[in-house]
Each structure stands twice: as structure tokens, then as C-alpha cells.
Amino acid sequence: MAAGDYRAIADAIAAEIAAGRLAPGQRLPPQRRFARRHGIADSTAARVYRELVRRGLVVGEVGRGTFVRAGEPGPEPALAEPGTARVDLELVVPAPSAQAGRLAAAVSALGGPDALAAALHPVGVTGTPGLRAAAAGLLAKADWVPEPERILVAGNGRQAIAAALAALVPSGGRLAVEALTYPLVKGIAARLGVGLVPVETDAEGLVPGALAAAHRATPVRAVYVQPTLHNPLGTTMSAARRAELAATLRALDLPAVEDCVYSFLREETPLAAHAPERTVLVDSLSKRLTPGLTLGFAVASGALADRVATAMRSGAWTPAGFAVAVATRWIGEGAATAVQQDKRQDAALRQEIVRDHLAGFAVRGDPGAYHCWWELPGPWRAETFVAAAARRGIAVTPAGAFAVGSGRAPNAVRLALATPPPATLASALRTLAGLARAEPHDEEPG
């Protein structure tokens, strides 16, 4: 069989899933039976299954099988009316609809021909003076305010992260990350040819001593870290831990990429305040305001800023002029601050719903975060639980999606709380709690 043929088979299975002929939670046949059915070698069947896992269409666990992940649900899922989408507890995307009224005025103001023409001009990685001044105020935390001239602008937060990593770590180099990290960073690193080195964490996040030990064992070129509301664990570093990490970066002569996309939910002095010469702070408007019309920010100084700016330009990660114009108005007119406050209250409400409906389980989450970490009760395994939840029209993320390295992923799932309406979230959590109290063998698909 030609090398690409296994992808054609995977495409056919993907089409079956998209059409609903393979429903969320449905178990695929064992690989040997699949191979015989399709007249292919066992090794080719294995490649098909690996490709489906890579695309995020199926999940599998040794000894239990391979299951279709939650997508568009089949007929009449437990928590959705016929024809509606699944309950999405996978993606941390705060719904913008509740804040649309606050944001609409700035967009309307650009509807005139002159204003629109000005907004459609191309913009470079330095944005505009007005945006940088506005962003400096928005990104300020506690006693730290970035200098406007240190702010670079990308199309979104993901592009800002990619530019920072590309600037700091050459192809073939290594990047230190928390042992459980943001999955997007895993994908960016793979595309850049960067190897990831997992570093131990504790209740406050990345452990500086563990970073030093990992660097001695396997030298790294930079560190990617989430000091505030770590995704997926929800941990936040104390000021003392941030100062210790800054001292470690200096001692090891390492730069850091500080991901602050959830920092708007808490007032914490960033790592960048402790080591500005070694830190590229990354933030965005996606979570703060809306993912549909967003910008990414990178705050850096000196040579770091020059390298990140070059990476942004070469990667075509520059912002759109219209987004720059809208964002400048959103921030300058106070809408961004108002929406941020709304979302803090919304996130706190959703955490209360979690405490009400998952009481008694090992759930970790900051009281103001939009996600939480659930260590599942035995004998449940994460992938099996994900598949069982999918059969009820609920999408959750297994720990394996965040794990770095060859070690076994924790037996846990992350719940993203931002997307469903509160009543739907409560209903979903009640269903998941009942599922967790059941025995896995009771949930085997027929």
C-alpha cells in the first residue's frame, strides 16, 4: 500500500464521524478486525488509528479500545435538544454574546467611510502609538505597568507565542515547559522543530530547582511558563516563587516566555516585573474580549524585542489594521475593562457551580478561573471517561492532551467552564458526577 493510502482510509472514517454515522462514544473495532475488514495490513490499520488520534477524532486506551471523541452528537444526546451541538467543556472560549452590547459601539464608530478607510491601512508589529498606550494600561498588573514602546502586536495570542518561541529557540533546540502544558505549545514546538523538556510542578506551578536540574541534564534554550492560572491545573505562583524563578533564569542565563492570557482574571505581578530583561510576556484579547476579533501582545525589551519582532514579520504574524483600530477604541473607551470585570464575575459564578455539583470529588480550580482539573476516582481512566461523557453529548479533555514526555499522564480531565450557559453547565456537571459514581464496565457501548 502506498504511504498516503492510510490517510485516505482515515479520511473515510473522518467522513463517517462528521456525518454522524459513527457517533460520539462509539467504539471502533479492534485494529486486527479493522485490517481484515478493509483488506489492509495490521501495521496500516495501526497507522490509520494513529492518524485519527492525531486529528483529535478518536481516543484510545490500552485494554479498553478506541472510541469516537465528542463532536457533533448523534440523535438526541442526553444534554441537548435534537439538532443542537454538544455541551462543550473542552475549549476555554468565554462566550462573547453577553458582552456584545458593550463592544458594539466601537465597531459602529468605524462604519463611516473615512474612519473605515483609515482602519484598513496595513499595520506593522509595533501597532500604532494609540494602541500601545492603551494596551499598556490594559496589561498593567498590581505595581507593574509595561512601557508602551516595549509592546509588540501580533494577529492573536497564538501568533505571539509562536513568534516568541521561534525567536528564542532554534530548530533542533529544546524548550523547557511545565510537565502538563498548553497543548498549542506542543503543536507550535513540533512545527518549529523544537524539542520539549518537561519540568516538575507543585501547588505553585513550575519548580525553579527542577528547572535547574532539567537544564543540567538536558540543556534548554528557553522556558515557556504559565505563572497565573496555569492551563490546565489552575495554579498561580506566589510573588516569592516568581522572584525565585527570576533568580534561576539569571543563574542559568535563560530567557522565558510568560503566557498571561488568563491573567485578566487575577491581579498578580507578572514574572516580567521580576526579570524584564529575560522575559517575553505574551497576552491577547481572545479570552478578555472575543476570539473573533482579537490581537496578541508581546512585551519584551532590548535584544529580545528585536528578535521577537523579526520572528513576527518573517512569520507573517502581523496584526490587521481593522482589529487594531477596534481594539484601540475598546480599550480607550473603557469597554475592555468593563467586559473584563463582567468575565471575572462570570468565572466566579461558574466555579461556584462546579463546587455545588462536583462536591466530594478531587477537583482543583482557582475560584476565579474559567477551567478546573478533575482527578478522577478509580477505577475510571481518563480516556474511558472522556468516551463515556461523549456518549452523553459532553466534550471534556483528558490529561494526556496536556502531558509532555513519555511518562504516564495523570488520571484526570480538564473541564473548560466558559462556553455553556450556566444552567447547561450545571446540568452537564450533574451528569458527569453521576457518571463518575458509576462503574466503567456499566458504560461499555453496546
Buried (B, 14 or more C-beta within 10 A) or exposed (E): EEEEEBBEBBEEBBEBBEEEEBBBBBBBEEBEEBBEEBEBEEEBBBBBBBBBBEBEBBBBBEEBBBBBBBBBBBEEBBBBEEEEBBBBBBEBBBBBEEBEEBBEEBBEBBEEEEBEEEBEEEBEBBBBEBBBBBBBBBBEBEEBEBEBEBBBBBBBBBBBBBBBBBBBBEEEBBBBBBBBBBBBBBEBBEEBEBBBBBBEBEEBBBBBEBBBEBBEEEEBBBBBBBBBBBBBBBBBBEEEBBBBBBEBBEEBEBBBBBBBBBBBBBEBBBBBBBBBBBBBBBBBBBBBBBBEBBBBBBBBBEEBBEBBBBBBEEBEBBBBBBBBBBBBBBBBBEBBBBBBEBBBEBBBEBBEBBEEBBEEBEBBBBEBBBBBBBBBEEEBBBBBBBBBBBBBBBBBBBBBBBBBEEEEBBBBBBBBBBBBEEEBBBBBBBBBBEBBEEEBEEBEEE
